[in-house]
Amino acid sequence: MEQAVERAAVAALTRAAAGRAVLGIAVVAKPVSAPADVASVLRSHAWMHAAEGALYREGVLAAGQQLGWHARAVDAAALRAEDDFVAAIGAAAGRPWRRAEKDAVRAALTLLPEV
């Protein structure tokens, strides 16, 4: 399953890059303390969704590394505010500009060297 997710992620990221140079990818991750055994996960609909999210997050990160990009999972709680900069990007990008888009920009900023 993991290899299929990674192959699909490589294909999707390659299409999304469309020949452009890519510095890297960053995904926003929310820490979850899942049960250690599969049986417990399978008994809980919520834990199955959490496991699915972890599977795809790890697949995307592995795909980015396979493509030679920097790949980083960023803890949602550790995202810097960068409010003025993020607002300027939002104004240029247009709608939708919800929390998910703002967090994605904040996560991407972690790939840049500190200024």
C-alpha positions in Angstrom: 0.0 0.0 0.0 2.8 2.4 0.9 4.5 1.9 -2.4 1.3 2.6 -4.3 0.7 5.8 -2.4 4.3 6.9 -3.1 4.1 6.1 -6.8 0.8 8.1 -7.1 2.4 11.0 -5.1 5.4 11.0 -7.4 3.1 11.2 -10.4 0.9 13.9 -8.9 3.9 16.1 -7.7 5.6 15.8 -11.1 2.4 16.9 -12.8 2.0 19.8 -10.3 5.6 20.9 -10.8 5.0 20.9 -14.6 8.7 21.3 -15.3 9.2 24.2 -12.9 12.1 24.2 -10.5 11.0 23.1 -7.0 12.8 23.9 -3.8 10.9 21.3 -1.8 7.6 20.4 -0.2 6.3 20.9 3.3 3.2 19.3 4.7 1.3 20.4 7.8 1.1 17.6 10.3 -1.0 17.4 13.5 0.6 15.1 16.1 -1.6 12.1 16.8 -0.9 9.4 19.4 -2.6 6.4 17.7 -3.0 3.0 19.2 0.0 0.8 18.7 -1.8 -2.2 17.3 -3.7 -2.5 14.1 -6.8 -4.1 15.7 -7.4 -1.1 17.8 -7.1 1.2 14.8 -9.6 -0.9 12.8 -12.2 -0.7 15.6 -12.3 3.1 15.4 -13.5 5.0 12.4 -11.7 8.1 13.6 -8.4 6.2 14.0 -8.7 4.7 10.5 -9.0 8.3 9.1 -6.0 9.3 11.2 -4.0 6.3 9.9 -5.0 7.1 6.3 -3.8 10.7 6.8 -0.5 9.5 8.1 -0.1 7.1 5.2 -0.7 9.9 2.6 1.5 12.4 4.5 4.4 9.9 4.6 3.8 9.0 1.0 4.0 12.6 -0.2 7.1 13.2 1.9 8.8 10.1 0.5 7.8 11.1 -3.1 9.3 14.5 -2.6 12.6 13.0 -1.4 12.5 10.5 -4.4 12.2 13.5 -6.7 15.3 15.1 -5.0 13.4 17.8 -3.2 13.6 18.9 0.4 10.6 17.3 2.2 9.5 18.4 5.6 6.6 17.7 7.9 5.8 20.8 10.0 3.9 20.6 13.2 0.8 22.7 12.9 1.4 24.2 16.4 4.9 25.3 15.4 3.9 27.4 12.3 5.2 30.9 12.6 2.6 33.7 12.3 4.2 35.7 9.4 0.8 37.5 9.2 1.8 40.4 7.0 3.7 38.2 4.5 1.0 35.6 4.4 -1.7 38.3 3.9 0.2 39.7 1.0 0.5 36.3 -0.6 -3.2 35.8 0.0 -4.1 39.1 -1.7 -2.1 38.1 -4.7 -3.4 34.6 -4.8 -7.1 35.5 -4.4 -9.8 33.2 -3.1 -10.1 30.7 -1.6 -7.8 32.0 1.2 -8.8 30.0 4.2 -6.8 28.6 7.1 -5.6 25.6 5.0 -4.1 27.8 2.4 -2.5 30.1 5.0 -1.0 27.1 6.8 0.3 25.7 3.6 2.1 29.0 2.9 3.5 29.1 6.5 4.7 25.5 6.1 6.3 26.3 2.7 8.1 29.2 4.4 9.9 26.7 6.6 11.8 25.6 3.6 13.4 29.0 3.1 16.6 29.9 4.9 16.2 32.2 7.9 16.6 35.8 6.9 
